[in-house]
Amino acid sequence: MINIPTGIEFFDKQIGGGLYPGTVFLVEEVGAGGREFALTSVCKNANADNPSEVMYISISSSPEEVKRDIRLTFPHAKLDDVLESIKIRSFAEVYFSKSIIPLSWVSEKKPSLESLREGEKDILSELVGVLDEAKEGSLVFLDSLSDLVRLTRTRISWSDLVDF
C-alpha cells in the first residue's frame, strides 16, 4: 500500500511516509492551521512528479476565489504550474442559488430562466458525481464540511455526513 505524502517532510517521516489511502478528516480548532496544512498537502502533491490527481472541491467559493486563497496562503511561492495541475470544482452556484447573493458574484454565467431552474440541483448528488469522477489514488480536498451541512441541514445531520 502506497501512502500519500502530506508534503510536510517532518510529519511524513513520523507517520511512515504519508497518509494511508482512504478517507481522512482533518478536524481542527479555528486558527490552528488545519486549512494551511491541507493546502500545503494539496500544493505539494500537485506536481509533475506525482501521477495522482489532486482535486480541490469548494462548497461555497468560486475557482477564482480558491486560486486567490492559495496564492494568499503561499505569497512567496511560484504557483502557476501548481494551480494548473489542481482540478478545482466549485459548488458556489448551487450553494448560493437560494440566497440573495447575485449569481454574478460567484459565477461568470448570466442570470436567465434556465439558471433559475438549475437552482433546483441537489448539492449532495452533484458532489457524489464529482467524487465519482476522481481517479483511484487521488488526493481530494473538500472545503468545507461546515458549509455543506449548513446548506443541507434540513435533510442530513452530522452523523449522516460521516456515513456519506
C-alpha positions in Angstrom: 0.0 0.0 0.0 1.5 3.4 -1.0 1.0 6.2 1.4 0.1 9.7 0.2 2.7 12.2 1.3 1.3 15.3 3.1 4.2 17.4 1.7 5.4 18.2 5.2 8.6 16.1 5.4 8.9 16.0 9.2 5.3 14.9 9.6 5.5 12.3 6.8 8.6 10.7 8.4 6.7 10.5 11.7 3.7 8.7 10.1 5.6 6.3 7.9 5.8 8.3 4.6 2.3 9.9 4.5 -1.4 9.2 5.0 -2.9 5.9 4.3 -5.2 5.8 1.3 -8.8 6.3 2.1 -10.8 9.0 3.8 -9.1 11.3 6.2 -11.0 14.0 8.0 -8.9 16.9 9.3 -10.7 18.4 12.2 -9.1 21.5 13.8 -9.8 24.3 16.2 -10.3 27.6 14.4 -6.9 29.2 13.8 -4.9 26.0 14.5 -3.5 25.8 10.9 -5.6 22.8 9.6 -6.5 24.6 6.4 -2.9 25.6 5.8 -1.8 22.0 6.4 -4.4 20.8 3.9 -3.4 23.4 1.3 0.3 22.6 1.8 -0.5 19.0 1.1 -2.6 19.9 -2.0 0.1 22.1 -3.4 3.0 19.7 -2.7 1.1 16.9 -4.3 0.1 18.9 -7.4 3.3 18.5 -9.5 4.6 16.6 -12.5 6.4 14.0 -10.3 3.1 12.9 -8.7 0.9 10.7 -11.0 -2.1 11.1 -8.7 -4.8 13.5 -9.4 -5.2 16.4 -7.0 -8.8 17.8 -6.7 -10.0 20.7 -4.7 -13.8 20.8 -4.1 -15.2 24.0 -2.8 -18.7 24.2 -1.5 -19.0 28.0 -1.4 -16.0 29.5 -3.2 -15.6 30.1 -6.9 -12.5 28.6 -8.6 -11.1 32.1 -8.8 -11.5 32.6 -5.1 -9.8 29.2 -4.4 -6.8 30.2 -6.5 -6.7 33.6 -4.8 -6.8 32.0 -1.4 -4.0 29.6 -2.3 -1.9 32.5 -3.6 -2.5 34.5 -0.4 -1.6 31.5 1.8 1.7 31.0 0.0 2.6 34.5 -1.2 6.2 33.8 -2.0 5.7 30.6 -3.9 5.6 30.3 -7.7 2.2 28.6 -8.1 1.2 28.9 -11.7 2.1 25.3 -12.6 0.7 24.0 -9.3 -2.6 25.8 -9.8 -2.8 24.5 -13.4 -2.5 20.9 -12.2 -5.1 21.1 -9.4 -8.6 20.2 -10.6 -10.8 22.8 -8.9 -14.5 22.1 -8.7 -16.9 24.6 -7.3 -20.5 24.3 -6.0 -20.8 28.0 -5.3 -23.6 28.5 -7.8 -25.6 25.7 -6.1 -24.7 26.9 -2.6 -25.8 30.5 -3.3 -28.7 29.7 -5.7 -31.4 30.2 -3.0 -29.8 33.2 -1.4 -29.9 36.9 -2.1 -26.3 36.7 -3.4 -26.2 37.8 -7.0 -25.2 34.9 -9.4 -22.6 37.3 -10.9 -20.7 37.3 -7.6 -20.0 33.6 -7.8 -20.2 32.7 -11.5 -19.5 34.1 -14.9 -22.9 32.9 -16.1 -25.5 35.5 -16.9 -28.8 35.2 -15.0 -31.5 33.5 -17.0 -34.7 31.4 -16.6 -32.5 28.3 -17.2 -30.1 29.3 -14.5 -33.1 29.7 -12.1 -34.1 26.1 -12.9 -30.6 25.0 -12.2 -31.1 26.3 -8.7 -33.1 23.1 -8.1 -29.9 21.0 -8.3 -29.2 18.8 -5.3 -25.7 19.6 -4.0 -25.2 16.1 -2.5 -26.0 14.4 -5.8 -23.7 16.8 -7.6 -20.9 16.1 -5.0 -21.3 12.4 -5.4 -20.9 12.8 -9.2 -17.7 14.8 -8.8 -16.3 12.3 -6.3 -17.1 9.5 -8.7 -15.0 11.4 -11.3 -11.9 11.2 -9.1 -9.3 8.7 -10.2 -8.2 5.9 -7.9 -5.5 7.2 -5.6 -6.5 10.8 -5.9 -6.0 13.4 -3.3 -9.3 15.2 -2.7 -9.7 18.3 -0.5 -13.3 19.2 0.3 -13.7 22.7 1.6 -15.9 22.9 3.7 -18.0 20.3 5.5 -19.5 23.1 7.6 -20.9 24.8 4.5 -22.2 21.5 3.2 -24.0 20.8 6.5 -25.3 24.4 6.6 -26.9 24.0 3.2 -28.4 20.6 3.8 -29.2 20.8 7.5 -32.9 20.1 6.9 -32.1 16.8 5.1 -29.0 15.5 6.8 -27.3 15.6 10.1 -23.6 15.4 11.1 -23.9 11.6 11.6 -25.4 11.2 8.1 -22.5 13.2 6.7 -20.0 10.9 8.4 -21.8 7.9 6.7 -21.7 9.8 3.4 
